[in-house]
Amino acid sequence: MTVYASFLSRGEKLPYIKIAVRKVDTIKIFVQTIWELKAISDKKFTDISEKLNKTGKMLGGWHNSLLPKENSPSK
């Protein structure tokens, strides 16, 4: 999804980045559910959660960079 978006023009990327953000959020919920069911260890949960949070932050930054700038001074 994100690889495909990287080759698109700026205006075409946003829908694909939004989908990727939703997928990461869904995975976070599934991982937490698996951990609550004691199907994975605390260590594994922590490792996976840290990676998902880092990925989410990167996607969020990419998403925000594609949004139109508000209150920016016009030249």
VEXVO-505688 format. One line per 2 residues: their letters; for each residue x, y, z of N, C-alpha, C, O. Coordinates in steps of 0.2 Angstrom, whole numbers. Atoms other than C-alpha are relative to their C-alpha. Example, Ala and Ser with C-alpha at 12.3 -4.5 7.8 and 13.67 -1.06 7.14 Angstrom:
2
AS) 4:-6:0:62:-22:39:4:6:0:9:5:3  -4:-6:-1:68:-5:36:-4:5:3:-1:11:4
REM end
This chain:
75
MT) 4:-6:0:0:0:0:4:6:0:4:11:-4  -4:-6:0:13:13:5:5:0:-6:7:5:-8
VY) -4:0:5:25:7:-8:-3:3:-7:0:7:-10  4:-2:5:12:10:-21:-1:8:0:0:11:-5
AS) 1:-7:-1:8:27:-14:6:4:-1:6:10:-3  -6:-3:1:26:32:-15:1:2:-7:5:7:-8
FL) -1:-1:8:25:32:-34:-5:5:-2:-5:6:-8  5:-5:3:10:43:-35:1:7:1:6:9:5
SR) -1:-7:-1:8:61:-36:-3:2:7:-6:-2:10  2:-2:-6:5:71:-21:-7:0:2:-10:-3:7
GE) 8:0:-1:-14:73:-23:-3:-7:0:-8:-8:3  3:7:0:-16:54:-26:2:-4:5:-1:-9:6
KL) -2:4:-6:-7:48:-11:-4:-1:6:-5:-6:9  4:0:-7:-19:53:3:-4:-6:1:-4:-8:7
PY) 5:5:-2:-32:40:1:4:-7:2:2:-11:6  -3:6:-2:-19:26:1:4:0:7:4:-5:10
IK) -3:-1:-6:-10:33:16:-6:-1:6:-4:-4:11  5:1:-5:-27:34:25:-2:-7:1:-3:-9:7
IA) 1:7:0:-30:16:21:5:-4:5:4:-8:9  -5:3:-4:-13:11:28:0:2:7:1:-2:12
VR) 1:-2:-7:-16:21:44:-6:-4:3:-5:-7:9  6:4:-3:-33:12:47:3:-7:1:1:-11:6
KV) -2:7:-1:-24:-5:44:5:-1:6:4:-6:9  -5:0:-6:-10:-1:57:-5:0:6:-3:-4:11
DT) 4:-1:-6:-24:4:69:-4:-7:1:-4:-9:7  3:6:-1:-33:-12:66:4:-6:3:3:-9:7
IK) -5:4:-2:-18:-22:68:2:1:8:3:-4:12  -1:-2:-7:-15:-13:85:-5:-3:4:-4:-6:10
IF) 6:3:-4:-32:-19:91:1:-7:0:0:-10:6  -1:8:0:-29:-37:86:6:-2:4:5:-7:8
VQ) -6:1:-4:-12:-37:94:-2:0:8:0:-4:12  2:-1:-7:-19:-30:110:-5:-6:2:-5:-8:8
TI) 5:5:-2:-34:-43:110:4:-7:1:3:-10:5  -4:6:-1:-21:-57:107:4:0:7:4:-5:10
WE) -4:-1:-7:-11:-51:122:-5:-1:6:-3:-4:11  4:1:-6:-26:-50:133:-3:-7:1:-5:-9:6
LK) 2:7:-1:-31:-68:129:6:-4:2:6:-10:2  -6:3:-2:-13:-72:134:3:-5:-5:6:-10:-4
AI) -2:4:6:-9:-79:117:7:2:-2:11:-2:-5  -7:-2:1:7:-69:117:3:2:6:-1:5:11
SD) -4:-2:-6:20:-65:130:0:8:1:-1:12:-4  0:-7:-1:21:-47:138:6:3:-4:5:8:-7
KK) -6:-2:3:39:-46:130:-2:1:-8:-1:6:-11  2:0:7:32:-50:112:-5:6:-1:-5:9:-6
FT) 5:-5:0:17:-38:115:4:7:0:2:11:-4  -4:-6:-1:29:-24:120:4:1:-7:4:7:-10
DI) -4:-1:6:40:-27:105:-4:2:-6:-2:6:-10  4:-1:6:26:-28:92:-3:7:1:-4:11:-4
SE) 4:-6:-1:17:-13:100:5:6:-2:3:11:-5  -5:-5:1:33:-2:99:1:1:-8:1:6:-10
KL) 0:-1:7:35:-6:81:-6:3:-4:-5:7:-8  6:-2:3:17:-3:77:-1:8:1:-3:12:-3
NK) 0:-7:-2:18:14:86:5:4:-4:3:9:-6  -4:-4:5:33:19:76:-2:1:-7:-2:6:-10
TG) 3:0:7:25:14:60:-6:5:0:-6:9:-5  6:-5:0:9:24:65:2:7:0:-1:11:-3
KM) -2:-7:0:19:39:69:3:2:-7:2:8:-9  -2:-2:7:28:39:52:-6:1:-5:-5:5:-9
LG) 5:-1:4:12:36:43:-4:7:1:-6:10:-3  3:-6:-2:4:50:53:3:6:-3:0:11:-5
GW) -4:-6:3:18:62:48:-1:1:-7:-1:6:-10  1:0:7:16:57:30:-7:3:-2:-7:7:-6
HN) 6:-3:1:-2:60:31:-1:7:1:-4:11:-3  1:-7:-2:-1:77:39:4:4:-5:2:10:-6
SL) -3:-4:5:12:82:26:-4:1:-6:-2:5:-10  4:-1:6:0:79:12:-6:4:1:-10:6:-4
LP) 6:-4:-1:-14:89:20:2:7:-2:7:10:-1  -1:-7:2:-16:107:14:2:4:6:-1:3:11
KE) -3:-4:-6:-7:120:25:-6:5:1:-8:9:-3  5:-5:-3:-19:131:35:4:5:3:9:4:6
NS) -3:-6:-4:-15:148:41:7:2:-2:11:5:1  -7:-2:2:1:149:31:0:6:-4:-5:8:-8
PS) 0:-6:3:6:166:25:1:-1:-8:5:-4:-10  -1:0:7:3:169:7:5:5:-3:6:10:0
K) -5:-5:3:17:177:-4:-3:4:-5:1:9:-7
REM end
